[in-house]
Each structure stands twice: as C-alpha cells, then as structure tokens.
Amino acid sequence: MKAPMSLGWTSDPAHGWLLVTEEQMKESGIKAATFSPYSYYSAEFRTYALEEDCDARLFLRALADQGIEHMVWEEHQSTGDSFVRSWDRIEQEIVLSD
C-alpha cells in the first residue's frame, strides 16, 4: 500500500493555501492552468499554493477520484501576510506541469 500523500498548509488572517509540489501536481492529473488566479507558484521551491475556497478542494477531489490518500502534515499560520503572497500567481508563471 502506498503511503498517503503529504501536503502542507499555510494561512494568514485573510486566506489559506494548500501547498502542493510539482510532483504531487503531476500525480493528481490536474493541470495547473485549471486553477484560479488566487493560487500561487514558486519556481524556487517548485511548489504551488492552492487557495482554500476552490482550488485546494479541486485538487483534493482529484486525489480522491484516483484513490490517492493524503494528509496535511504541516500548518503554518502567519499573523501578517503569508510568504505565499510574494510568489507568482499561477496565471503569471510558466506552467511546468502541463
């Protein structure tokens, strides 16, 4: 049995994001271009930050549809703006997983 996919979570007072690596994005079968401009991408960390309202749910639904178990392993809550807000919005980056 395959180990559950480990995912991170970060939030600030205004919003939250599911942290997904490029490898995890590929495994999910979803193309990054599917997500809203409220999600972010870091080329340095090769990680997506999927906004909590729609994009994170879409990703988790894709995992469930494929029978991929997951767990959120780390949570980071900021009292100011999250580090994610300094990343490029998905619409601005070159989508590497497509």
Phi and psi restraints in degrees (range 20) as a CNS / XPLOR table:
assign (resid 1 and name C) (resid 2 and name N)
       (resid 2 and name CA) (resid 2 and name C) 1.0 -75.8 20.0 2
assign (resid 2 and name N) (resid 2 and name CA)
       (resid 2 and name C) (resid 3 and name N) 1.0 141.7 20.0 2
assign (resid 2 and name C) (resid 3 and name N)
       (resid 3 and name CA) (resid 3 and name C) 1.0 -66.6 20.0 2
assign (resid 3 and name N) (resid 3 and name CA)
       (resid 3 and name C) (resid 4 and name N) 1.0 149.1 20.0 2
assign (resid 3 and name C) (resid 4 and name N)
       (resid 4 and name CA) (resid 4 and name C) 1.0 -60.2 20.0 2
assign (resid 4 and name N) (resid 4 and name CA)
       (resid 4 and name C) (resid 5 and name N) 1.0 147.4 20.0 2
assign (resid 4 and name C) (resid 5 and name N)
       (resid 5 and name CA) (resid 5 and name C) 1.0 -69.4 20.0 2
assign (resid 5 and name N) (resid 5 and name CA)
       (resid 5 and name C) (resid 6 and name N) 1.0 128.8 20.0 2
assign (resid 5 and name C) (resid 6 and name N)
       (resid 6 and name CA) (resid 6 and name C) 1.0 -93.2 20.0 2
assign (resid 6 and name N) (resid 6 and name CA)
       (resid 6 and name C) (resid 7 and name N) 1.0 124.5 20.0 2
assign (resid 6 and name C) (resid 7 and name N)
       (resid 7 and name CA) (resid 7 and name C) 1.0 -123.0 20.0 2
assign (resid 7 and name N) (resid 7 and name CA)
       (resid 7 and name C) (resid 8 and name N) 1.0 150.2 20.0 2
assign (resid 7 and name C) (resid 8 and name N)
       (resid 8 and name CA) (resid 8 and name C) 1.0 -101.8 20.0 2
assign (resid 8 and name N) (resid 8 and name CA)
       (resid 8 and name C) (resid 9 and name N) 1.0 165.3 20.0 2
assign (resid 8 and name C) (resid 9 and name N)
       (resid 9 and name CA) (resid 9 and name C) 1.0 -140.9 20.0 2
assign (resid 9 and name N) (resid 9 and name CA)
       (resid 9 and name C) (resid 10 and name N) 1.0 137.5 20.0 2
assign (resid 9 and name C) (resid 10 and name N)
       (resid 10 and name CA) (resid 10 and name C) 1.0 -138.5 20.0 2
assign (resid 10 and name N) (resid 10 and name CA)
       (resid 10 and name C) (resid 11 and name N) 1.0 151.6 20.0 2
assign (resid 10 and name C) (resid 11 and name N)
       (resid 11 and name CA) (resid 11 and name C) 1.0 -150.8 20.0 2
assign (resid 11 and name N) (resid 11 and name CA)
       (resid 11 and name C) (resid 12 and name N) 1.0 161.0 20.0 2
assign (resid 11 and name C) (resid 12 and name N)
       (resid 12 and name CA) (resid 12 and name C) 1.0 -129.4 20.0 2
assign (resid 12 and name N) (resid 12 and name CA)
       (resid 12 and name C) (resid 13 and name N) 1.0 -179.3 20.0 2
assign (resid 12 and name C) (resid 13 and name N)
       (resid 13 and name CA) (resid 13 and name C) 1.0 -58.7 20.0 2
assign (resid 13 and name N) (resid 13 and name CA)
       (resid 13 and name C) (resid 14 and name N) 1.0 -20.7 20.0 2
assign (resid 13 and name C) (resid 14 and name N)
       (resid 14 and name CA) (resid 14 and name C) 1.0 -101.5 20.0 2
assign (resid 14 and name N) (resid 14 and name CA)
       (resid 14 and name C) (resid 15 and name N) 1.0 -24.7 20.0 2
assign (resid 14 and name C) (resid 15 and name N)
       (resid 15 and name CA) (resid 15 and name C) 1.0 -160.7 20.0 2
assign (resid 15 and name N) (resid 15 and name CA)
       (resid 15 and name C) (resid 16 and name N) 1.0 169.8 20.0 2
assign (resid 15 and name C) (resid 16 and name N)
       (resid 16 and name CA) (resid 16 and name C) 1.0 -137.6 20.0 2
assign (resid 16 and name N) (resid 16 and name CA)
       (resid 16 and name C) (resid 17 and name N) 1.0 156.6 20.0 2
assign (resid 16 and name C) (resid 17 and name N)
       (resid 17 and name CA) (resid 17 and name C) 1.0 -141.3 20.0 2
assign (resid 17 and name N) (resid 17 and name CA)
       (resid 17 and name C) (resid 18 and name N) 1.0 140.7 20.0 2
assign (resid 17 and name C) (resid 18 and name N)
       (resid 18 and name CA) (resid 18 and name C) 1.0 -87.8 20.0 2
assign (resid 18 and name N) (resid 18 and name CA)
       (resid 18 and name C) (resid 19 and name N) 1.0 128.9 20.0 2
assign (resid 18 and name C) (resid 19 and name N)
       (resid 19 and name CA) (resid 19 and name C) 1.0 -95.4 20.0 2
assign (resid 19 and name N) (resid 19 and name CA)
       (resid 19 and name C) (resid 20 and name N) 1.0 122.9 20.0 2
assign (resid 19 and name C) (resid 20 and name N)
       (resid 20 and name CA) (resid 20 and name C) 1.0 -132.2 20.0 2
assign (resid 20 and name N) (resid 20 and name CA)
       (resid 20 and name C) (resid 21 and name N) 1.0 126.0 20.0 2
assign (resid 20 and name C) (resid 21 and name N)
       (resid 21 and name CA) (resid 21 and name C) 1.0 -75.1 20.0 2
assign (resid 21 and name N) (resid 21 and name CA)
       (resid 21 and name C) (resid 22 and name N) 1.0 163.8 20.0 2
assign (resid 21 and name C) (resid 22 and name N)
       (resid 22 and name CA) (resid 22 and name C) 1.0 -57.8 20.0 2
assign (resid 22 and name N) (resid 22 and name CA)
       (resid 22 and name C) (resid 23 and name N) 1.0 -41.1 20.0 2
assign (resid 22 and name C) (resid 23 and name N)
       (resid 23 and name CA) (resid 23 and name C) 1.0 -61.6 20.0 2
assign (resid 23 and name N) (resid 23 and name CA)
       (resid 23 and name C) (resid 24 and name N) 1.0 -42.7 20.0 2
assign (resid 23 and name C) (resid 24 and name N)
       (resid 24 and name CA) (resid 24 and name C) 1.0 -66.1 20.0 2
assign (resid 24 and name N) (resid 24 and name CA)
       (resid 24 and name C) (resid 25 and name N) 1.0 -37.6 20.0 2
assign (resid 24 and name C) (resid 25 and name N)
       (resid 25 and name CA) (resid 25 and name C) 1.0 -61.4 20.0 2
assign (resid 25 and name N) (resid 25 and name CA)
       (resid 25 and name C) (resid 26 and name N) 1.0 -44.8 20.0 2
assign (resid 25 and name C) (resid 26 and name N)
       (resid 26 and name CA) (resid 26 and name C) 1.0 -62.3 20.0 2
assign (resid 26 and name N) (resid 26 and name CA)
       (resid 26 and name C) (resid 27 and name N) 1.0 -42.3 20.0 2
assign (resid 26 and name C) (resid 27 and name N)
       (resid 27 and name CA) (resid 27 and name C) 1.0 -63.2 20.0 2
assign (resid 27 and name N) (resid 27 and name CA)
       (resid 27 and name C) (resid 28 and name N) 1.0 -32.4 20.0 2
assign (resid 27 and name C) (resid 28 and name N)
       (resid 28 and name CA) (resid 28 and name C) 1.0 -69.9 20.0 2
assign (resid 28 and name N) (resid 28 and name CA)
       (resid 28 and name C) (resid 29 and name N) 1.0 -24.7 20.0 2
assign (resid 28 and name C) (resid 29 and name N)
       (resid 29 and name CA) (resid 29 and name C) 1.0 84.8 20.0 2
assign (resid 29 and name N) (resid 29 and name CA)
       (resid 29 and name C) (resid 30 and name N) 1.0 -0.2 20.0 2
assign (resid 29 and name C) (resid 30 and name N)
       (resid 30 and name CA) (resid 30 and name C) 1.0 -91.7 20.0 2
assign (resid 30 and name N) (resid 30 and name CA)
       (resid 30 and name C) (resid 31 and name N) 1.0 141.3 20.0 2
assign (resid 30 and name C) (resid 31 and name N)
       (resid 31 and name CA) (resid 31 and name C) 1.0 -87.2 20.0 2
assign (resid 31 and name N) (resid 31 and name CA)
       (resid 31 and name C) (resid 32 and name N) 1.0 136.7 20.0 2
assign (resid 31 and name C) (resid 32 and name N)
       (resid 32 and name CA) (resid 32 and name C) 1.0 -57.5 20.0 2
assign (resid 32 and name N) (resid 32 and name CA)
       (resid 32 and name C) (resid 33 and name N) 1.0 -30.7 20.0 2
assign (resid 32 and name C) (resid 33 and name N)
       (resid 33 and name CA) (resid 33 and name C) 1.0 -63.3 20.0 2
assign (resid 33 and name N) (resid 33 and name CA)
       (resid 33 and name C) (resid 34 and name N) 1.0 -13.3 20.0 2
assign (resid 33 and name C) (resid 34 and name N)
       (resid 34 and name CA) (resid 34 and name C) 1.0 -68.4 20.0 2
assign (resid 34 and name N) (resid 34 and name CA)
       (resid 34 and name C) (resid 35 and name N) 1.0 -26.6 20.0 2
assign (resid 34 and name C) (resid 35 and name N)
       (resid 35 and name CA) (resid 35 and name C) 1.0 -83.6 20.0 2
assign (resid 35 and name N) (resid 35 and name CA)
       (resid 35 and name C) (resid 36 and name N) 1.0 161.1 20.0 2
assign (resid 35 and name C) (resid 36 and name N)
       (resid 36 and name CA) (resid 36 and name C) 1.0 -74.4 20.0 2
assign (resid 36 and name N) (resid 36 and name CA)
       (resid 36 and name C) (resid 37 and name N) 1.0 167.6 20.0 2
assign (resid 36 and name C) (resid 37 and name N)
       (resid 37 and name CA) (resid 37 and name C) 1.0 -75.1 20.0 2
assign (resid 37 and name N) (resid 37 and name CA)
       (resid 37 and name C) (resid 38 and name N) 1.0 5.2 20.0 2
assign (resid 37 and name C) (resid 38 and name N)
       (resid 38 and name CA) (resid 38 and name C) 1.0 -92.3 20.0 2
assign (resid 38 and name N) (resid 38 and name CA)
       (resid 38 and name C) (resid 39 and name N) 1.0 0.6 20.0 2
assign (resid 38 and name C) (resid 39 and name N)
       (resid 39 and name CA) (resid 39 and name C) 1.0 -103.2 20.0 2
assign (resid 39 and name N) (resid 39 and name CA)
       (resid 39 and name C) (resid 40 and name N) 1.0 160.4 20.0 2
assign (resid 39 and name C) (resid 40 and name N)
       (resid 40 and name CA) (resid 40 and name C) 1.0 -128.2 20.0 2
assign (resid 40 and name N) (resid 40 and name CA)
       (resid 40 and name C) (resid 41 and name N) 1.0 167.1 20.0 2
assign (resid 40 and name C) (resid 41 and name N)
       (resid 41 and name CA) (resid 41 and name C) 1.0 -143.9 20.0 2
assign (resid 41 and name N) (resid 41 and name CA)
       (resid 41 and name C) (resid 42 and name N) 1.0 138.8 20.0 2
assign (resid 41 and name C) (resid 42 and name N)
       (resid 42 and name CA) (resid 42 and name C) 1.0 -116.0 20.0 2
assign (resid 42 and name N) (resid 42 and name CA)
       (resid 42 and name C) (resid 43 and name N) 1.0 114.5 20.0 2
assign (resid 42 and name C) (resid 43 and name N)
       (resid 43 and name CA) (resid 43 and name C) 1.0 -66.9 20.0 2
assign (resid 43 and name N) (resid 43 and name CA)
       (resid 43 and name C) (resid 44 and name N) 1.0 -34.3 20.0 2
assign (resid 43 and name C) (resid 44 and name N)
       (resid 44 and name CA) (resid 44 and name C) 1.0 -61.1 20.0 2
assign (resid 44 and name N) (resid 44 and name CA)
       (resid 44 and name C) (resid 45 and name N) 1.0 -44.8 20.0 2
assign (resid 44 and name C) (resid 45 and name N)
       (resid 45 and name CA) (resid 45 and name C) 1.0 -97.7 20.0 2
assign (resid 45 and name N) (resid 45 and name CA)
       (resid 45 and name C) (resid 46 and name N) 1.0 -4.8 20.0 2
assign (resid 45 and name C) (resid 46 and name N)
       (resid 46 and name CA) (resid 46 and name C) 1.0 52.1 20.0 2
assign (resid 46 and name N) (resid 46 and name CA)
       (resid 46 and name C) (resid 47 and name N) 1.0 48.0 20.0 2
assign (resid 46 and name C) (resid 47 and name N)
       (resid 47 and name CA) (resid 47 and name C) 1.0 -136.4 20.0 2
assign (resid 47 and name N) (resid 47 and name CA)
       (resid 47 and name C) (resid 48 and name N) 1.0 140.7 20.0 2
assign (resid 47 and name C) (resid 48 and name N)
       (resid 48 and name CA) (resid 48 and name C) 1.0 -99.4 20.0 2
assign (resid 48 and name N) (resid 48 and name CA)
       (resid 48 and name C) (resid 49 and name N) 1.0 146.6 20.0 2
assign (resid 48 and name C) (resid 49 and name N)
       (resid 49 and name CA) (resid 49 and name C) 1.0 -117.9 20.0 2
assign (resid 49 and name N) (resid 49 and name CA)
       (resid 49 and name C) (resid 50 and name N) 1.0 105.1 20.0 2
assign (resid 49 and name C) (resid 50 and name N)
       (resid 50 and name CA) (resid 50 and name C) 1.0 -92.9 20.0 2
assign (resid 50 and name N) (resid 50 and name CA)
       (resid 50 and name C) (resid 51 and name N) 1.0 122.1 20.0 2
assign (resid 50 and name C) (resid 51 and name N)
       (resid 51 and name CA) (resid 51 and name C) 1.0 -60.2 20.0 2
assign (resid 51 and name N) (resid 51 and name CA)
       (resid 51 and name C) (resid 52 and name N) 1.0 147.1 20.0 2
assign (resid 51 and name C) (resid 52 and name N)
       (resid 52 and name CA) (resid 52 and name C) 1.0 -69.9 20.0 2
assign (resid 52 and name N) (resid 52 and name CA)
       (resid 52 and name C) (resid 53 and name N) 1.0 -30.1 20.0 2
assign (resid 52 and name C) (resid 53 and name N)
       (resid 53 and name CA) (resid 53 and name C) 1.0 -72.0 20.0 2
assign (resid 53 and name N) (resid 53 and name CA)
       (resid 53 and name C) (resid 54 and name N) 1.0 -42.6 20.0 2
assign (resid 53 and name C) (resid 54 and name N)
       (resid 54 and name CA) (resid 54 and name C) 1.0 -127.2 20.0 2
assign (resid 54 and name N) (resid 54 and name CA)
       (resid 54 and name C) (resid 55 and name N) 1.0 -51.4 20.0 2
assign (resid 54 and name C) (resid 55 and name N)
       (resid 55 and name CA) (resid 55 and name C) 1.0 -65.2 20.0 2
assign (resid 55 and name N) (resid 55 and name CA)
       (resid 55 and name C) (resid 56 and name N) 1.0 -42.9 20.0 2
assign (resid 55 and name C) (resid 56 and name N)
       (resid 56 and name CA) (resid 56 and name C) 1.0 -62.7 20.0 2
assign (resid 56 and name N) (resid 56 and name CA)
       (resid 56 and name C) (resid 57 and name N) 1.0 -41.3 20.0 2
assign (resid 56 and name C) (resid 57 and name N)
       (resid 57 and name CA) (resid 57 and name C) 1.0 -64.6 20.0 2
assign (resid 57 and name N) (resid 57 and name CA)
       (resid 57 and name C) (resid 58 and name N) 1.0 -39.3 20.0 2
assign (resid 57 and name C) (resid 58 and name N)
       (resid 58 and name CA) (resid 58 and name C) 1.0 -61.4 20.0 2
assign (resid 58 and name N) (resid 58 and name CA)
       (resid 58 and name C) (resid 59 and name N) 1.0 -44.3 20.0 2
assign (resid 58 and name C) (resid 59 and name N)
       (resid 59 and name CA) (resid 59 and name C) 1.0 -63.0 20.0 2
assign (resid 59 and name N) (resid 59 and name CA)
       (resid 59 and name C) (resid 60 and name N) 1.0 -47.8 20.0 2
assign (resid 59 and name C) (resid 60 and name N)
       (resid 60 and name CA) (resid 60 and name C) 1.0 -64.9 20.0 2
assign (resid 60 and name N) (resid 60 and name CA)
       (resid 60 and name C) (resid 61 and name N) 1.0 -34.5 20.0 2
assign (resid 60 and name C) (resid 61 and name N)
       (resid 61 and name CA) (resid 61 and name C) 1.0 -65.3 20.0 2
assign (resid 61 and name N) (resid 61 and name CA)
       (resid 61 and name C) (resid 62 and name N) 1.0 -39.3 20.0 2
assign (resid 61 and name C) (resid 62 and name N)
       (resid 62 and name CA) (resid 62 and name C) 1.0 -63.4 20.0 2
assign (resid 62 and name N) (resid 62 and name CA)
       (resid 62 and name C) (resid 63 and name N) 1.0 -39.6 20.0 2
assign (resid 62 and name C) (resid 63 and name N)
       (resid 63 and name CA) (resid 63 and name C) 1.0 -63.1 20.0 2
assign (resid 63 and name N) (resid 63 and name CA)
       (resid 63 and name C) (resid 64 and name N) 1.0 -46.1 20.0 2
assign (resid 63 and name C) (resid 64 and name N)
       (resid 64 and name CA) (resid 64 and name C) 1.0 -62.1 20.0 2
assign (resid 64 and name N) (resid 64 and name CA)
       (resid 64 and name C) (resid 65 and name N) 1.0 -41.1 20.0 2
assign (resid 64 and name C) (resid 65 and name N)
       (resid 65 and name CA) (resid 65 and name C) 1.0 -61.8 20.0 2
assign (resid 65 and name N) (resid 65 and name CA)
       (resid 65 and name C) (resid 66 and name N) 1.0 -28.3 20.0 2
assign (resid 65 and name C) (resid 66 and name N)
       (resid 66 and name CA) (resid 66 and name C) 1.0 -95.8 20.0 2
assign (resid 66 and name N) (resid 66 and name CA)
       (resid 66 and name C) (resid 67 and name N) 1.0 1.3 20.0 2
assign (resid 66 and name C) (resid 67 and name N)
       (resid 67 and name CA) (resid 67 and name C) 1.0 73.3 20.0 2
assign (resid 67 and name N) (resid 67 and name CA)
       (resid 67 and name C) (resid 68 and name N) 1.0 22.9 20.0 2
assign (resid 67 and name C) (resid 68 and name N)
       (resid 68 and name CA) (resid 68 and name C) 1.0 -90.9 20.0 2
assign (resid 68 and name N) (resid 68 and name CA)
       (resid 68 and name C) (resid 69 and name N) 1.0 115.8 20.0 2
assign (resid 68 and name C) (resid 69 and name N)
       (resid 69 and name CA) (resid 69 and name C) 1.0 -76.6 20.0 2
assign (resid 69 and name N) (resid 69 and name CA)
       (resid 69 and name C) (resid 70 and name N) 1.0 152.7 20.0 2
assign (resid 69 and name C) (resid 70 and name N)
       (resid 70 and name CA) (resid 70 and name C) 1.0 -144.1 20.0 2
assign (resid 70 and name N) (resid 70 and name CA)
       (resid 70 and name C) (resid 71 and name N) 1.0 163.4 20.0 2
assign (resid 70 and name C) (resid 71 and name N)
       (resid 71 and name CA) (resid 71 and name C) 1.0 -148.8 20.0 2
assign (resid 71 and name N) (resid 71 and name CA)
       (resid 71 and name C) (resid 72 and name N) 1.0 145.6 20.0 2
assign (resid 71 and name C) (resid 72 and name N)
       (resid 72 and name CA) (resid 72 and name C) 1.0 -91.0 20.0 2
assign (resid 72 and name N) (resid 72 and name CA)
       (resid 72 and name C) (resid 73 and name N) 1.0 117.1 20.0 2
assign (resid 72 and name C) (resid 73 and name N)
       (resid 73 and name CA) (resid 73 and name C) 1.0 -100.2 20.0 2
assign (resid 73 and name N) (resid 73 and name CA)
       (resid 73 and name C) (resid 74 and name N) 1.0 -17.9 20.0 2
assign (resid 73 and name C) (resid 74 and name N)
       (resid 74 and name CA) (resid 74 and name C) 1.0 -145.0 20.0 2
assign (resid 74 and name N) (resid 74 and name CA)
       (resid 74 and name C) (resid 75 and name N) 1.0 135.5 20.0 2
assign (resid 74 and name C) (resid 75 and name N)
       (resid 75 and name CA) (resid 75 and name C) 1.0 -125.3 20.0 2
assign (resid 75 and name N) (resid 75 and name CA)
       (resid 75 and name C) (resid 76 and name N) 1.0 131.4 20.0 2
assign (resid 75 and name C) (resid 76 and name N)
       (resid 76 and name CA) (resid 76 and name C) 1.0 -125.0 20.0 2
assign (resid 76 and name N) (resid 76 and name CA)
       (resid 76 and name C) (resid 77 and name N) 1.0 122.0 20.0 2
assign (resid 76 and name C) (resid 77 and name N)
       (resid 77 and name CA) (resid 77 and name C) 1.0 -116.5 20.0 2
assign (resid 77 and name N) (resid 77 and name CA)
       (resid 77 and name C) (resid 78 and name N) 1.0 127.0 20.0 2
assign (resid 77 and name C) (resid 78 and name N)
       (resid 78 and name CA) (resid 78 and name C) 1.0 -102.8 20.0 2
assign (resid 78 and name N) (resid 78 and name CA)
       (resid 78 and name C) (resid 79 and name N) 1.0 145.9 20.0 2
assign (resid 78 and name C) (resid 79 and name N)
       (resid 79 and name CA) (resid 79 and name C) 1.0 -86.9 20.0 2
assign (resid 79 and name N) (resid 79 and name CA)
       (resid 79 and name C) (resid 80 and name N) 1.0 -17.2 20.0 2
assign (resid 79 and name C) (resid 80 and name N)
       (resid 80 and name CA) (resid 80 and name C) 1.0 -113.4 20.0 2
assign (resid 80 and name N) (resid 80 and name CA)
       (resid 80 and name C) (resid 81 and name N) 1.0 -156.4 20.0 2
assign (resid 80 and name C) (resid 81 and name N)
       (resid 81 and name CA) (resid 81 and name C) 1.0 -65.0 20.0 2
assign (resid 81 and name N) (resid 81 and name CA)
       (resid 81 and name C) (resid 82 and name N) 1.0 137.1 20.0 2
assign (resid 81 and name C) (resid 82 and name N)
       (resid 82 and name CA) (resid 82 and name C) 1.0 -67.4 20.0 2
assign (resid 82 and name N) (resid 82 and name CA)
       (resid 82 and name C) (resid 83 and name N) 1.0 150.6 20.0 2
assign (resid 82 and name C) (resid 83 and name N)
       (resid 83 and name CA) (resid 83 and name C) 1.0 -57.1 20.0 2
assign (resid 83 and name N) (resid 83 and name CA)
       (resid 83 and name C) (resid 84 and name N) 1.0 -26.7 20.0 2
assign (resid 83 and name C) (resid 84 and name N)
       (resid 84 and name CA) (resid 84 and name C) 1.0 -58.8 20.0 2
assign (resid 84 and name N) (resid 84 and name CA)
       (resid 84 and name C) (resid 85 and name N) 1.0 -33.9 20.0 2
assign (resid 84 and name C) (resid 85 and name N)
       (resid 85 and name CA) (resid 85 and name C) 1.0 -64.7 20.0 2
assign (resid 85 and name N) (resid 85 and name CA)
       (resid 85 and name C) (resid 86 and name N) 1.0 -15.4 20.0 2
assign (resid 85 and name C) (resid 86 and name N)
       (resid 86 and name CA) (resid 86 and name C) 1.0 -87.7 20.0 2
assign (resid 86 and name N) (resid 86 and name CA)
       (resid 86 and name C) (resid 87 and name N) 1.0 -8.3 20.0 2
assign (resid 86 and name C) (resid 87 and name N)
       (resid 87 and name CA) (resid 87 and name C) 1.0 -78.8 20.0 2
assign (resid 87 and name N) (resid 87 and name CA)
       (resid 87 and name C) (resid 88 and name N) 1.0 166.2 20.0 2
assign (resid 87 and name C) (resid 88 and name N)
       (resid 88 and name CA) (resid 88 and name C) 1.0 -73.8 20.0 2
assign (resid 88 and name N) (resid 88 and name CA)
       (resid 88 and name C) (resid 89 and name N) 1.0 142.2 20.0 2
assign (resid 88 and name C) (resid 89 and name N)
       (resid 89 and name CA) (resid 89 and name C) 1.0 -68.9 20.0 2
assign (resid 89 and name N) (resid 89 and name CA)
       (resid 89 and name C) (resid 90 and name N) 1.0 148.8 20.0 2
assign (resid 89 and name C) (resid 90 and name N)
       (resid 90 and name CA) (resid 90 and name C) 1.0 -53.8 20.0 2
assign (resid 90 and name N) (resid 90 and name CA)
       (resid 90 and name C) (resid 91 and name N) 1.0 -37.6 20.0 2
assign (resid 90 and name C) (resid 91 and name N)
       (resid 91 and name CA) (resid 91 and name C) 1.0 -65.2 20.0 2
assign (resid 91 and name N) (resid 91 and name CA)
       (resid 91 and name C) (resid 92 and name N) 1.0 -18.0 20.0 2
assign (resid 91 and name C) (resid 92 and name N)
       (resid 92 and name CA) (resid 92 and name C) 1.0 -95.3 20.0 2
assign (resid 92 and name N) (resid 92 and name CA)
       (resid 92 and name C) (resid 93 and name N) 1.0 -17.5 20.0 2
assign (resid 92 and name C) (resid 93 and name N)
       (resid 93 and name CA) (resid 93 and name C) 1.0 -95.2 20.0 2
assign (resid 93 and name N) (resid 93 and name CA)
       (resid 93 and name C) (resid 94 and name N) 1.0 160.6 20.0 2
assign (resid 93 and name C) (resid 94 and name N)
       (resid 94 and name CA) (resid 94 and name C) 1.0 -79.9 20.0 2
assign (resid 94 and name N) (resid 94 and name CA)
       (resid 94 and name C) (resid 95 and name N) 1.0 117.7 20.0 2
assign (resid 94 and name C) (resid 95 and name N)
       (resid 95 and name CA) (resid 95 and name C) 1.0 -72.9 20.0 2
assign (resid 95 and name N) (resid 95 and name CA)
       (resid 95 and name C) (resid 96 and name N) 1.0 106.4 20.0 2
assign (resid 95 and name C) (resid 96 and name N)
       (resid 96 and name CA) (resid 96 and name C) 1.0 -78.2 20.0 2
assign (resid 96 and name N) (resid 96 and name CA)
       (resid 96 and name C) (resid 97 and name N) 1.0 -24.4 20.0 2
assign (resid 96 and name C) (resid 97 and name N)
       (resid 97 and name CA) (resid 97 and name C) 1.0 -87.5 20.0 2
assign (resid 97 and name N) (resid 97 and name CA)
       (resid 97 and name C) (resid 98 and name N) 1.0 -4.1 20.0 2
